[in-house]
Amino acid sequence: MTDHLSIGEVLSLLQDEFPDITISKIRFLESQGLIDPERTPSGYRKFYEADIDRLRWILVQQREHFLPLKVIKDRLADPEAGHGELLLSDGTPPPTPPPPAPAPVEPEPVPVAEDSPAHVAQAVASATSDLAAASAEAVLDGADEAAQPIWMVDLAKASAASKADAAAAEARLPLASDAGPTEVSLTAQELCLAADISREALRALEQYGLIAGRPLGDDVFYDGDCLLIATKSAGFLERGVEARHLRMYKVAAEREAGFLEQLTMPLLKQRNPQARRDAVELVEELSELGHDLRSALLRANLRRHLDQA
C-alpha cells in the first residue's frame, strides 16, 4: 500500500464529507497556490497525509466560515494572524504550511510596436502563461478587454479556465464537459507565432491530420487543442522529425479514445449526473494509468534497443 493518494482517490476520500468537491475544484485550489501536492516524474499529483489535511481544512473554512480564497491563503501563509481559532472539523488545528517560495525577479520587457510580429508573439506568450494570477481574474471579469484584440482576450480566458480545470499542458479528455482551451480562436498566423512554427510546418501538420482548423467565412480559426498540438509538434520538427512521422501518435490516441469510450458507455447510458461524474473520473484515472504504462513500455523497449546496440 502506498503512502500517498492520487487525485481521484482524494476525491473519493473527501466526497462524503464534502459532497460538492470535484477534481476540477482540487485543481483550481492548486492553481491558486493553496495546496501544492508533489508530482511524479510523469507529472501526476501525489497527495500525502499533510496535503489531505490541508485540503480538508481549506474546504472546512469555505463551508463553515464562508471565507474567500484570498483570506484563506493569507491565513495559511501567516498562521499567527487569526489562524489558530479556525480548526479542522475534528477540532484539531490545521497543518502548518511550508513557507512560500520567493517570487522571481522578472526583467522589464522591451517595448515593441503594437502592430509588429514581435508584439503579437509577446502577447500570445503572455496570454498563455500563468496570466500573472490577478490579471487572469481581471480578464475573466471583463477588465481591459476593449483595449485588446479579441483573440488575445479569448486566449487569456481559456488559459484561466484551463488553470481552474486542468491544466494548460494536460490532454483534453473526450468526455470532459467544459470547452476549456478549445475556446481559444487563433488565425493561422497567430497560431504559428504562438507555437513558433512556420506556415509550411502548419500545412504539413494539417495534411497528415494532426491539426484541423475551423472554417468561418473566408478564414480558418484554430482552437486551444490545435495550439497545444502545434507546440508539442514543434519540438519534433526542430529535431528533424517530419510531420508524417507524427501521425502514429494520432492513430494511437484515436484507438485509446475509442477504447475508453467503450469502457464508459454503460455509465453514460444511465443518463444521470452521478453516472456522468463517475465516467469522467474513470476516464481520467485510466488516462493517467495509460500514460504511465506507455512511458514504462517505451522505456523498457528503448532500454532493450540500447543494450543491443
Disulfide bonds with the S-S distance in Angstrom:
none
